[in-house]
Amino acid sequence: MKKWMALSGLLLAAMLIASGCGGKNNKEEASSSPAAAGGGAAKAITIDATNFKFDQEEIKVKKGEEVSITLKNSQGNHAIKIEGYDKEIKGNATVTFVADKAGEFKYICSIFCGKGHNDMVGKLIVE
C-alpha cells in the first residue's frame, strides 16, 4: 500500500510539472503577435449594436494598419459582415485583421434582427 501511495504521489508531481512546461504565458504570446513585432498595437474599435443601429456608422483607418474591432450587443442579437474584407464579427466578440485594401467597405448586420434590420449599415474607410 505504501508503494502505491508513493507511486501515486510521484505520478501526480510529474503531471503537475509537465503541465507547466509546454504552454506559453500571456507575455510570450503578446510579444509574438504581428502588432508587437512591428512596435505598435492594433487600433481598437468598439461598435455598439442596438435594435436597429450601430453607434458608429463610419470608421476610418490607415492602409496597412492592424485593426481590432469588437462588436458589443447592447440590445438584440447582431453580427457584422465587412464586405470586401470577408470578415464577420459575432456579437460580443473581437476580430483583428490588417486593413490591407484601400477604399470604402460597407458593413452590415449579418443576423436578421427584425423590422429595422436593413437600416443597420456602416462604412469602413481605409485611406
MMTF fields as JSON, N, C-alpha, C and O atoms, coordinates in Angstrom:
{
  "mmtfVersion": "1.0.0",
  "mmtfProducer": "UNKNOWN",
  "numBonds": 507,
  "numAtoms": 508,
  "numGroups": 127,
  "numChains": 1,
  "numModels": 1,
  "chainsPerModel": [1],
  "groupsPerChain": [127],
  "chainIdList": ["A"],
  "bondAtomList": [4, 2, 8, 6, 12, 10, 16, 14, 20, 18, 24, 22, 28, 26, 32, 30, 36, 34, 40, 38, 44, 42, 48, 46, 52, 50, 56, 54, 60, 58, 64, 62, 68, 66, 72, 70, 76, 74, 80, 78, 84, 82, 88, 86, 92, 90, 96, 94, 100, 98, 104, 102, 108, 106, 112, 110, 116, 114, 120, 118, 124, 122, 128, 126, 132, 130, 136, 134, 140, 138, 144, 142, 148, 146, 152, 150, 156, 154, 160, 158, 164, 162, 168, 166, 172, 170, 176, 174, 180, 178, 184, 182, 188, 186, 192, 190, 196, 194, 200, 198, 204, 202, 208, 206, 212, 210, 216, 214, 220, 218, 224, 222, 228, 226, 232, 230, 236, 234, 240, 238, 244, 242, 248, 246, 252, 250, 256, 254, 260, 258, 264, 262, 268, 266, 272, 270, 276, 274, 280, 278, 284, 282, 288, 286, 292, 290, 296, 294, 300, 298, 304, 302, 308, 306, 312, 310, 316, 314, 320, 318, 324, 322, 328, 326, 332, 330, 336, 334, 340, 338, 344, 342, 348, 346, 352, 350, 356, 354, 360, 358, 364, 362, 368, 366, 372, 370, 376, 374, 380, 378, 384, 382, 388, 386, 392, 390, 396, 394, 400, 398, 404, 402, 408, 406, 412, 410, 416, 414, 420, 418, 424, 422, 428, 426, 432, 430, 436, 434, 440, 438, 444, 442, 448, 446, 452, 450, 456, 454, 460, 458, 464, 462, 468, 466, 472, 470, 476, 474, 480, 478, 484, 482, 488, 486, 492, 490, 496, 494, 500, 498, 504, 502],
  "bondOrderList": [1, 1, 1, 1, 1, 1, 1, 1, 1, 1, 1, 1, 1, 1, 1, 1, 1, 1, 1, 1, 1, 1, 1, 1, 1, 1, 1, 1, 1, 1, 1, 1, 1, 1, 1, 1, 1, 1, 1, 1, 1, 1, 1, 1, 1, 1, 1, 1, 1, 1, 1, 1, 1, 1, 1, 1, 1, 1, 1, 1, 1, 1, 1, 1, 1, 1, 1, 1, 1, 1, 1, 1, 1, 1, 1, 1, 1, 1, 1, 1, 1, 1, 1, 1, 1, 1, 1, 1, 1, 1, 1, 1, 1, 1, 1, 1, 1, 1, 1, 1, 1, 1, 1, 1, 1, 1, 1, 1, 1, 1, 1, 1, 1, 1, 1, 1, 1, 1, 1, 1, 1, 1, 1, 1, 1, 1],
  "groupList": [{"groupName": "MET", "atomNameList": ["N", "CA", "C", "O"], "elementList": ["N", "C", "C", "O"], "formalChargeList": [0, 0, 0, 0], "bondAtomList": [1, 0, 2, 1, 3, 2], "bondOrderList": [1, 1, 2], "singleLetterCode": "M", "chemCompType": "L-PEPTIDE LINKING"}, {"groupName": "LYS", "atomNameList": ["N", "CA", "C", "O"], "elementList": ["N", "C", "C", "O"], "formalChargeList": [0, 0, 0, 0], "bondAtomList": [1, 0, 2, 1, 3, 2], "bondOrderList": [1, 1, 2], "singleLetterCode": "K", "chemCompType": "L-PEPTIDE LINKING"}, {"groupName": "TRP", "atomNameList": ["N", "CA", "C", "O"], "elementList": ["N", "C", "C", "O"], "formalChargeList": [0, 0, 0, 0], "bondAtomList": [1, 0, 2, 1, 3, 2], "bondOrderList": [1, 1, 2], "singleLetterCode": "W", "chemCompType": "L-PEPTIDE LINKING"}, {"groupName": "ALA", "atomNameList": ["N", "CA", "C", "O"], "elementList": ["N", "C", "C", "O"], "formalChargeList": [0, 0, 0, 0], "bondAtomList": [1, 0, 2, 1, 3, 2], "bondOrderList": [1, 1, 2], "singleLetterCode": "A", "chemCompType": "L-PEPTIDE LINKING"}, {"groupName": "LEU", "atomNameList": ["N", "CA", "C", "O"], "elementList": ["N", "C", "C", "O"], "formalChargeList": [0, 0, 0, 0], "bondAtomList": [1, 0, 2, 1, 3, 2], "bondOrderList": [1, 1, 2], "singleLetterCode": "L", "chemCompType": "L-PEPTIDE LINKING"}, {"groupName": "SER", "atomNameList": ["N", "CA", "C", "O"], "elementList": ["N", "C", "C", "O"], "formalChargeList": [0, 0, 0, 0], "bondAtomList": [1, 0, 2, 1, 3, 2], "bondOrderList": [1, 1, 2], "singleLetterCode": "S", "chemCompType": "L-PEPTIDE LINKING"}, {"groupName": "GLY", "atomNameList": ["N", "CA", "C", "O"], "elementList": ["N", "C", "C", "O"], "formalChargeList": [0, 0, 0, 0], "bondAtomList": [1, 0, 2, 1, 3, 2], "bondOrderList": [1, 1, 2], "singleLetterCode": "G", "chemCompType": "PEPTIDE LINKING"}, {"groupName": "ILE", "atomNameList": ["N", "CA", "C", "O"], "elementList": ["N", "C", "C", "O"], "formalChargeList": [0, 0, 0, 0], "bondAtomList": [1, 0, 2, 1, 3, 2], "bondOrderList": [1, 1, 2], "singleLetterCode": "I", "chemCompType": "L-PEPTIDE LINKING"}, {"groupName": "CYS", "atomNameList": ["N", "CA", "C", "O"], "elementList": ["N", "C", "C", "O"], "formalChargeList": [0, 0, 0, 0], "bondAtomList": [1, 0, 2, 1, 3, 2], "bondOrderList": [1, 1, 2], "singleLetterCode": "C", "chemCompType": "L-PEPTIDE LINKING"}, {"groupName": "ASN", "atomNameList": ["N", "CA", "C", "O"], "elementList": ["N", "C", "C", "O"], "formalChargeList": [0, 0, 0, 0], "bondAtomList": [1, 0, 2, 1, 3, 2], "bondOrderList": [1, 1, 2], "singleLetterCode": "N", "chemCompType": "L-PEPTIDE LINKING"}, {"groupName": "GLU", "atomNameList": ["N", "CA", "C", "O"], "elementList": ["N", "C", "C", "O"], "formalChargeList": [0, 0, 0, 0], "bondAtomList": [1, 0, 2, 1, 3, 2], "bondOrderList": [1, 1, 2], "singleLetterCode": "E", "chemCompType": "L-PEPTIDE LINKING"}, {"groupName": "PRO", "atomNameList": ["N", "CA", "C", "O"], "elementList": ["N", "C", "C", "O"], "formalChargeList": [0, 0, 0, 0], "bondAtomList": [1, 0, 2, 1, 3, 2], "bondOrderList": [1, 1, 2], "singleLetterCode": "P", "chemCompType": "L-PEPTIDE LINKING"}, {"groupName": "THR", "atomNameList": ["N", "CA", "C", "O"], "elementList": ["N", "C", "C", "O"], "formalChargeList": [0, 0, 0, 0], "bondAtomList": [1, 0, 2, 1, 3, 2], "bondOrderList": [1, 1, 2], "singleLetterCode": "T", "chemCompType": "L-PEPTIDE LINKING"}, {"groupName": "ASP", "atomNameList": ["N", "CA", "C", "O"], "elementList": ["N", "C", "C", "O"], "formalChargeList": [0, 0, 0, 0], "bondAtomList": [1, 0, 2, 1, 3, 2], "bondOrderList": [1, 1, 2], "singleLetterCode": "D", "chemCompType": "L-PEPTIDE LINKING"}, {"groupName": "PHE", "atomNameList": ["N", "CA", "C", "O"], "elementList": ["N", "C", "C", "O"], "formalChargeList": [0, 0, 0, 0], "bondAtomList": [1, 0, 2, 1, 3, 2], "bondOrderList": [1, 1, 2], "singleLetterCode": "F", "chemCompType": "L-PEPTIDE LINKING"}, {"groupName": "GLN", "atomNameList": ["N", "CA", "C", "O"], "elementList": ["N", "C", "C", "O"], "formalChargeList": [0, 0, 0, 0], "bondAtomList": [1, 0, 2, 1, 3, 2], "bondOrderList": [1, 1, 2], "singleLetterCode": "Q", "chemCompType": "L-PEPTIDE LINKING"}, {"groupName": "VAL", "atomNameList": ["N", "CA", "C", "O"], "elementList": ["N", "C", "C", "O"], "formalChargeList": [0, 0, 0, 0], "bondAtomList": [1, 0, 2, 1, 3, 2], "bondOrderList": [1, 1, 2], "singleLetterCode": "V", "chemCompType": "L-PEPTIDE LINKING"}, {"groupName": "HIS", "atomNameList": ["N", "CA", "C", "O"], "elementList": ["N", "C", "C", "O"], "formalChargeList": [0, 0, 0, 0], "bondAtomList": [1, 0, 2, 1, 3, 2], "bondOrderList": [1, 1, 2], "singleLetterCode": "H", "chemCompType": "L-PEPTIDE LINKING"}, {"groupName": "TYR", "atomNameList": ["N", "CA", "C", "O"], "elementList": ["N", "C", "C", "O"], "formalChargeList": [0, 0, 0, 0], "bondAtomList": [1, 0, 2, 1, 3, 2], "bondOrderList": [1, 1, 2], "singleLetterCode": "Y", "chemCompType": "L-PEPTIDE LINKING"}],
  "groupTypeList": [0, 1, 1, 2, 0, 3, 4, 5, 6, 4, 4, 4, 3, 3, 0, 4, 7, 3, 5, 6, 8, 6, 6, 1, 9, 9, 1, 10, 10, 3, 5, 5, 5, 11, 3, 3, 3, 6, 6, 6, 3, 3, 1, 3, 7, 12, 7, 13, 3, 12, 9, 14, 1, 14, 13, 15, 10, 10, 7, 1, 16, 1, 1, 6, 10, 10, 16, 5, 7, 12, 4, 1, 9, 5, 15, 6, 9, 17, 3, 7, 1, 7, 10, 6, 18, 13, 1, 10, 7, 1, 6, 9, 3, 12, 16, 12, 14, 16, 3, 13, 1, 3, 6, 10, 14, 1, 18, 7, 8, 5, 7, 14, 8, 6, 1, 6, 17, 9, 13, 0, 16, 6, 1, 4, 7, 16, 10],
  "groupIdList": [1, 2, 3, 4, 5, 6, 7, 8, 9, 10, 11, 12, 13, 14, 15, 16, 17, 18, 19, 20, 21, 22, 23, 24, 25, 26, 27, 28, 29, 30, 31, 32, 33, 34, 35, 36, 37, 38, 39, 40, 41, 42, 43, 44, 45, 46, 47, 48, 49, 50, 51, 52, 53, 54, 55, 56, 57, 58, 59, 60, 61, 62, 63, 64, 65, 66, 67, 68, 69, 70, 71, 72, 73, 74, 75, 76, 77, 78, 79, 80, 81, 82, 83, 84, 85, 86, 87, 88, 89, 90, 91, 92, 93, 94, 95, 96, 97, 98, 99, 100, 101, 102, 103, 104, 105, 106, 107, 108, 109, 110, 111, 112, 113, 114, 115, 116, 117, 118, 119, 120, 121, 122, 123, 124, 125, 126, 127],
  "secStructList": [7, 2, 2, 2, 2, 2, 2, 2, 2, 2, 2, 2, 2, 2, 2, 2, 2, 2, 2, 2, 2, 1, 1, 7, 7, 2, 2, 2, 2, 2, 2, 6, 1, 2, 2, 2, 2, 2, 6, 1, 7, 7, 3, 3, 3, 3, 3, 3, 3, 3, 6, 6, 3, 3, 1, 7, 1, 3, 3, 3, 3, 7, 6, 6, 7, 3, 3, 3, 3, 3, 3, 3, 3, 1, 1, 1, 7, 7, 3, 3, 3, 3, 6, 6, 6, 6, 3, 3, 3, 3, 6, 6, 3, 3, 3, 3, 3, 3, 7, 7, 1, 7, 3, 3, 3, 3, 3, 3, 3, 7, 1, 7, 7, 1, 6, 6, 4, 4, 4, 7, 3, 3, 3, 3, 3, 3, 7],
  "xCoordList": [0.82, 0.0, 0.866, 0.557, 1.965, 2.848, 3.491, 3.667, 3.842, 4.452, 3.455, 3.829, 2.193, 1.163, 0.971, 0.844, 0.95, 0.775, 1.984, 1.83, 3.176, 4.386, 4.395, 4.733, 4.017, 3.971, 2.921, 3.164, 1.759, 0.715, 1.184, 0.907, 1.903, 2.432, 3.44, 3.423, 4.325, 5.314, 4.639, 5.025, 3.632, 2.908, 2.195, 2.224, 1.564, 0.898, 1.894, 1.627, 3.038, 4.069, 4.576, 4.781, 4.779, 5.262, 4.233, 4.596, 2.941, 1.896, 1.843, 1.672, 1.986, 1.965, 3.144, 2.993, 4.304, 5.499, 5.348, 5.654, 4.875, 4.725, 3.696, 3.88, 2.623, 1.59, 2.077, 1.545, 3.053, 3.582, 4.661, 5.051, 5.162, 6.309, 5.949, 6.719, 4.806, 4.554, 3.932, 4.082, 3.25, 2.499, 3.28, 4.329, 2.738, 3.3, 2.517, 1.329, 3.161, 2.39, 1.899, 2.321, 1.025, 0.424, 1.459, 1.289, 2.52, 3.538, 4.243, 4.54, 4.521, 5.178, 4.264, 4.725, 2.975, 2.048, 1.914, 1.878, 1.84, 1.697, 2.915, 2.778, 4.098, 5.299, 5.484, 6.238, 4.809, 4.956, 3.886, 3.897, 2.971, 1.932, 2.516, 3.502, 1.92, 2.436, 2.47, 3.402, 1.475, 1.453, 2.617, 3.253, 2.903, 4.0, 5.331, 6.246, 5.438, 6.685, 6.94, 8.091, 5.866, 6.002, 6.17, 6.442, 6.012, 6.227, 4.974, 5.028, 3.839, 2.622, 1.494, 1.523, 0.513, -0.651, -1.723, -1.729, -2.619, -3.723, -4.633, -4.799, -5.215, -6.183, -7.459, -8.081, -7.85, -9.022, -10.262, -10.293, -11.292, -12.563, -13.669, -13.675, -14.595, -15.76, -17.001, -17.215, -17.816, -19.086, -20.186, -20.236, -21.063, -22.175, -23.422, -23.838, -24.015, -25.208, -26.446, -26.471, -27.466, -28.774, -29.802, -29.455, -31.049, -32.104, -32.522, -33.211, -32.231, -31.695, -30.635, -30.821, -29.523, -28.452, -27.126, -27.065, -26.061, -24.714, -24.375, -24.746, -23.677, -23.332, -22.258, -22.101, -21.513, -20.516, -20.88, -20.782, -21.297, -21.678, -20.538, -20.654, -19.432, -18.258, -17.004, -16.863, -16.1, -14.827, -13.71, -13.747, -12.713, -11.578, -10.309, -10.022, -9.551, -8.264, -7.285, -7.68, -6.015, -4.983, -4.669, -4.689, -4.38, -3.993, -2.728, -1.777, -2.737, -1.608, -1.701, -0.909, -2.67, -2.835, -3.54, -4.465, -3.091, -3.79, -4.964, -4.81, -6.137, -7.377, -8.004, -8.041, -8.486, -9.155, -10.559, -10.718, -11.578, -12.957, -13.714, -13.739, -14.331, -15.167, -16.611, -16.906, -17.506, -18.926, -19.573, -19.528, -20.171, -20.877, -22.369, -22.86, -23.08, -24.531, -25.199, -25.344, -25.605, -26.314, -27.787, -28.433, -28.311, -29.723, -29.875, -29.447, -30.467, -30.689, -29.485, -28.478, -29.611, -28.549, -28.093, -28.865, -26.838, -26.316, -24.93, -24.253, -24.521, -23.167, -22.868, -23.779, -21.58, -21.188, -20.423, -19.515, -20.8, -20.054, -19.476, -20.205, -18.155, -17.477, -17.268, -16.45, -18.001, -17.913, -16.562, -16.078, -15.966, -14.663, -13.505, -12.374, -13.764, -12.738, -13.05, -12.227, -14.227, -14.605, -14.397, -13.872, -14.819, -14.717, -16.107, -16.942, -16.352, -17.608, -17.277, -16.462, -17.922, -17.711, -19.028, -20.029, -19.02, -20.23, -20.362, -19.384, -21.578, -21.849, -20.969, -20.77, -20.449, -19.602, -18.316, -17.804, -17.801, -16.533, -15.665, -16.136, -14.391, -13.428, -12.747, -12.409, -12.543, -11.786, -10.668, -10.893, -9.46, -8.303, -7.793, -7.652, -7.516, -7.017, -6.219, -6.28, -5.472, -4.717, -5.563, -6.041, -5.747, -6.509, -5.593, -4.989, -5.495, -4.527, -5.099, -4.379, -6.402, -7.026, -7.599, -8.372, -7.226, -7.758, -9.139, -9.453, -9.955, -11.277, -12.335, -12.03, -13.585, -14.718, -15.413, -15.743, -15.631, -16.196, -17.416, -17.326, -18.548, -19.807, -19.791, -19.321, -20.313, -20.566, -22.026, -22.662, -22.541, -23.965, -24.165, -23.259, -25.356, -25.73, -26.004, -26.82, -25.331, -25.455, -26.373, -26.46, -27.048, -28.048, -29.38, -29.505, -30.368, -31.662, -32.174, -32.32, -32.445, -32.771, -34.136, -34.498, -34.881, -36.213, -36.488, -35.772, -37.537, -38.074, -37.058, -37.084, -36.176, -35.205, -33.846, -32.872, -33.771, -32.5, -31.75, -30.536, -32.456, -31.792, -31.21, -30.416, -31.593, -31.035, -29.682, -29.009, -29.284, -28.029, -26.872, -26.466, -26.347, -25.227, -24.206, -24.519, -22.989, -21.919, -20.864, -21.011, -19.793, -18.757, -17.391, -17.111, -16.529, -15.123, -14.351, -14.368, -13.674, -12.896, -11.426, -10.914, -10.75, -9.319, -8.602, -8.747, -7.813, -7.13, -5.695, -4.975],
  "yCoordList": [-1.188, 0.0, 1.255, 2.226, 1.236, 2.398, 2.663, 3.813, 1.569, 1.731, 2.398, 3.273, 1.982, 2.54, 4.033, 4.817, 4.429, 5.842, 6.664, 7.784, 6.113, 6.819, 6.976, 8.04, 5.901, 5.953, 6.961, 7.706, 6.994, 7.95, 9.379, 10.255, 9.619, 10.95, 11.392, 12.545, 10.481, 10.801, 11.077, 11.998, 10.274, 10.474, 11.828, 12.53, 12.192, 13.484, 14.632, 15.609, 14.516, 15.563, 15.696, 16.809, 14.567, 14.603, 15.267, 16.027, 14.983, 15.596, 17.101, 17.856, 17.549, 18.991, 19.698, 20.785, 19.085, 19.694, 19.748, 20.769, 18.652, 18.6, 19.598, 20.182, 19.806, 20.731, 22.166, 22.988, 22.489, 23.848, 24.106, 25.258, 23.08, 23.248, 23.521, 24.177, 23.042, 23.079, 24.344, 24.629, 25.119, 26.271, 27.55, 27.645, 28.543, 29.885, 30.696, 30.452, 31.648, 32.549, 33.704, 33.843, 34.533, 35.623, 36.608, 37.151, 36.853, 37.806, 37.284, 38.056, 35.976, 35.413, 35.511, 35.859, 35.212, 35.281, 36.712, 36.936, 37.667, 39.066, 39.528, 40.265, 39.115, 39.583, 38.936, 39.449, 37.814, 37.171, 37.6, 37.134, 38.468, 38.919, 39.9, 40.572, 39.995, 40.917, 42.361, 43.093, 42.787, 44.173, 44.442, 45.493, 43.498, 43.691, 43.659, 44.415, 42.779, 42.69, 43.964, 44.363, 44.612, 45.835, 47.066, 48.153, 46.908, 48.019, 48.783, 49.643, 48.498, 49.22, 48.265, 47.099, 48.758, 47.941, 48.132, 49.13, 47.175, 47.276, 48.43, 48.714, 49.088, 50.146, 49.473, 48.706, 49.759, 49.133, 49.971, 51.169, 49.308, 49.967, 49.104, 47.884, 49.743, 49.032, 49.617, 50.829, 48.74, 49.138, 48.588, 47.391, 49.475, 49.08, 48.931, 49.878, 47.737, 47.464, 47.424, 46.771, 48.14, 48.098, 47.833, 47.771, 47.678, 47.497, 48.871, 49.534, 49.36, 48.776, 49.703, 50.284, 49.844, 50.713, 50.384, 49.779, 50.812, 50.755, 52.151, 53.139, 52.248, 53.578, 54.253, 55.472, 53.484, 54.064, 53.64, 52.466, 54.602, 54.294, 54.532, 54.214, 55.093, 55.323, 55.153, 55.752, 54.323, 54.072, 54.35, 53.857, 55.139, 55.437, 54.821, 54.961, 54.13, 53.554, 53.797, 54.181, 53.571, 53.739, 52.402, 51.364, 52.428, 51.214, 50.645, 51.374, 49.346, 48.666, 48.594, 47.908, 49.304, 49.336, 48.064, 47.575, 47.539, 46.415, 46.971, 47.895, 46.393, 46.888, 45.764, 44.611, 46.116, 45.164, 45.705, 46.697, 45.044, 45.518, 44.585, 43.368, 45.191, 44.458, 44.881, 46.073, 43.909, 44.195, 43.923, 42.807, 44.958, 44.846, 44.885, 45.84, 43.864, 43.825, 44.336, 43.593, 45.595, 46.16, 45.806, 45.734, 45.588, 45.254, 44.36, 44.736, 43.201, 42.29, 41.421, 41.458, 40.63, 39.723, 40.15, 40.097, 40.574, 41.125, 40.57, 40.041, 40.697, 40.402, 41.385, 41.959, 41.571, 42.498, 41.734, 40.96, 41.959, 41.433, 42.624, 43.536, 42.616, 43.692, 43.219, 42.335, 43.805, 43.422, 43.842, 44.936, 42.99, 43.276, 42.816, 42.721, 42.533, 42.012, 40.588, 39.955, 40.086, 38.729, 38.477, 37.439, 39.442, 39.348, 39.414, 40.207, 38.574, 38.623, 38.655, 37.873, 39.573, 39.746, 39.406, 40.099, 38.369, 37.967, 38.831, 39.409, 38.913, 39.738, 39.4, 38.232, 40.439, 40.343, 39.573, 38.871, 39.713, 39.105, 40.158, 41.242, 39.816, 40.717, 40.01, 38.83, 40.729, 40.229, 41.224, 42.434, 40.7, 41.537, 41.18, 40.004, 42.205, 41.989, 43.208, 44.264, 43.05, 44.161, 44.77, 44.058, 46.074, 46.8, 46.993, 48.052, 45.965, 45.975, 46.4, 46.416, 46.75, 47.217, 48.606, 48.811, 49.554, 50.91, 50.985, 50.251, 51.887, 52.097, 52.202, 52.308, 52.171, 52.218, 50.866, 50.353, 50.294, 48.963, 49.008, 49.369, 48.636, 48.64, 47.509, 46.407, 47.798, 46.71, 46.712, 47.759, 45.501, 45.304, 44.347, 43.603, 44.383, 43.375, 42.096, 42.092, 41.02, 39.776, 38.749, 37.608, 39.145, 38.288, 39.032, 40.149, 38.408, 39.089, 39.351, 38.427, 40.617, 41.011, 41.684, 42.156, 41.732, 42.313, 43.342, 43.439, 44.104, 45.063, 46.099, 46.452, 46.593, 47.616, 47.065, 47.813, 45.759, 45.095, 45.764, 45.953, 46.119, 46.694, 48.078, 48.57, 48.712, 50.022, 49.92, 50.93, 48.713, 48.528, 48.412, 47.312, 49.557, 49.611, 50.624, 51.551, 50.422, 51.36, 51.268, 50.519, 52.047, 52.103, 52.099, 52.913, 51.163, 51.143, 51.845, 51.407, 52.937, 53.699, 53.442, 53.746, 52.875, 52.584, 53.561, 53.5, 54.481, 55.538, 55.172, 55.94],
  "zCoordList": [0.0, 0.0, 0.0, -0.69, 0.783, 0.847, -0.512, -0.916, -1.218, -2.541, -3.499, -4.28, -3.433, -4.304, -4.043, -4.983, -2.757, -2.413, -2.859, -3.347, -2.692, -3.122, -4.641, -5.16, -5.356, -6.819, -7.285, -8.235, -6.63, -6.983, -6.773, -7.592, -5.661, -5.38, -6.419, -6.849, -6.831, -7.866, -9.204, -9.923, -9.534, -10.783, -10.8, -11.811, -9.702, -9.599, -9.737, -10.437, -9.071, -9.168, -10.6, -11.084, -11.279, -12.669, -13.578, -14.477, -13.348, -14.174, -13.95, -14.907, -12.72, -12.434, -13.083, -13.64, -13.011, -13.625, -15.138, -15.754, -15.749, -17.206, -17.707, -18.775, -16.966, -17.42, -17.419, -18.165, -16.624, -16.576, -17.591, -17.783, -18.252, -19.145, -20.595, -21.297, -21.069, -22.5, -23.02, -24.208, -22.221, -22.731, -22.677, -22.039, -23.37, -23.328, -22.324, -22.116, -21.704, -20.858, -21.703, -22.851, -21.175, -21.952, -22.469, -23.561, -21.724, -22.176, -23.411, -24.323, -23.462, -24.638, -25.849, -26.937, -25.686, -26.807, -27.312, -28.522, -26.421, -26.834, -27.607, -28.583, -27.198, -27.874, -29.232, -30.059, -29.48, -30.772, -31.771, -32.91, -31.378, -32.298, -33.302, -33.001, -34.502, -35.513, -35.031, -35.362, -34.254, -33.795, -32.858, -32.943, -31.959, -31.016, -31.75, -31.423, -32.748, -33.503, -34.288, -34.468, -34.764, -35.535, -34.676, -35.187, -33.382, -32.484, -32.111, -31.232, -32.751, -32.415, -32.1, -32.493, -31.4, -31.076, -32.136, -32.858, -32.222, -33.161, -32.757, -31.571, -33.743, -33.465, -32.976, -33.711, -31.737, -31.13, -31.378, -31.096, -31.916, -32.21, -31.609, -31.775, -30.916, -30.4, -31.045, -31.03, -31.609, -32.205, -31.312, -31.03, -30.872, -30.011, -30.881, -31.548, -30.868, -31.67, -30.782, -29.739, -31.229, -30.579, -31.666, -32.846, -31.288, -32.287, -32.786, -32.01, -33.884, -35.091, -35.659, -36.728, -34.946, -35.443, -34.776, -33.706, -35.46, -34.915, -34.412, -35.044, -33.286, -32.773, -33.61, -33.539, -34.405, -35.313, -36.729, -37.085, -37.519, -38.891, -39.869, -41.052, -39.374, -40.218, -39.375, -38.309, -39.877, -39.191, -40.191, -41.318, -39.78, -40.651, -40.064, -38.876, -40.937, -40.56, -41.701, -42.802, -41.429, -42.449, -43.096, -42.434, -44.383, -45.092, -44.446, -44.166, -44.218, -43.59, -42.074, -41.428, -41.511, -40.056, -39.582, -40.231, -38.449, -37.842, -37.048, -36.249, -37.282, -36.701, -35.884, -36.313, -34.727, -33.85, -33.57, -32.858, -34.137, -33.998, -33.062, -33.248, -32.051, -31.112, -31.336, -31.427, -31.426, -31.541, -30.191, -29.674, -29.638, -28.362, -28.659, -29.261, -28.245, -28.427, -27.163, -26.193, -27.166, -26.016, -26.032, -24.986, -27.22, -27.356, -28.581, -29.672, -28.423, -29.538, -29.833, -29.125, -30.902, -31.338, -32.722, -33.68, -32.827, -34.072, -34.379, -33.498, -35.626, -36.079, -37.203, -37.8, -37.485, -38.553, -39.62, -39.318, -40.864, -42.004, -42.742, -43.131, -42.936, -43.663, -45.094, -45.349, -46.016, -47.424, -47.986, -47.699, -48.772, -49.368, -48.497, -48.974, -47.25, -46.349, -45.89, -45.228, -46.235, -45.866, -44.371, -43.967, -43.569, -42.109, -41.52, -41.956, -40.524, -39.787, -38.302, -37.813, -37.598, -36.165, -35.479, -35.66, -34.717, -33.994, -32.751, -32.276, -32.229, -31.058, -29.868, -29.534, -29.237, -28.055, -28.325, -27.453, -29.547, -29.927, -30.623, -30.967, -30.821, -31.449, -32.607, -32.508, -33.708, -34.847, -35.133, -35.176, -35.329, -35.635, -37.025, -37.359, -37.835, -39.184, -39.627, -38.999, -40.713, -41.297, -42.406, -43.29, -42.362, -43.381, -44.582, -44.753, -45.406, -46.498, -47.843, -48.842, -47.883, -49.117, -48.88, -47.944, -49.72, -49.596, -50.229, -51.166, -49.7, -50.263, -49.179, -47.991, -49.619, -48.702, -48.736, -49.805, -47.558, -47.447, -46.536, -45.363, -47.101, -46.366, -45.334, -45.615, -44.134, -43.197, -42.811, -42.689, -42.619, -42.367, -41.195, -40.819, -40.633, -39.646, -40.425, -41.346, -40.063, -40.823, -40.156, -40.61, -39.092, -38.457, -38.533, -38.031, -39.16, -39.257, -37.846, -37.045, -37.554, -36.183, -36.059, -34.981, -37.134, -37.042, -38.116, -39.113, -37.891, -38.855, -39.345, -40.524, -38.493, -38.889, -39.285, -39.363, -39.536, -39.858, -41.013, -40.934, -42.071, -43.25, -42.994, -43.795, -41.89, -41.551, -40.857, -40.651, -40.5, -39.757, -40.732, -41.105, -41.141, -42.078, -41.594, -40.847, -42.037, -41.733, -42.826, -43.793, -42.653, -43.688, -43.03, -42.15, -43.47, -43.076, -44.193, -45.344, -43.839, -44.818, -44.547, -43.469, -45.546, -45.425, -46.333, -47.554, -45.735, -46.511, -46.79, -47.428]
}
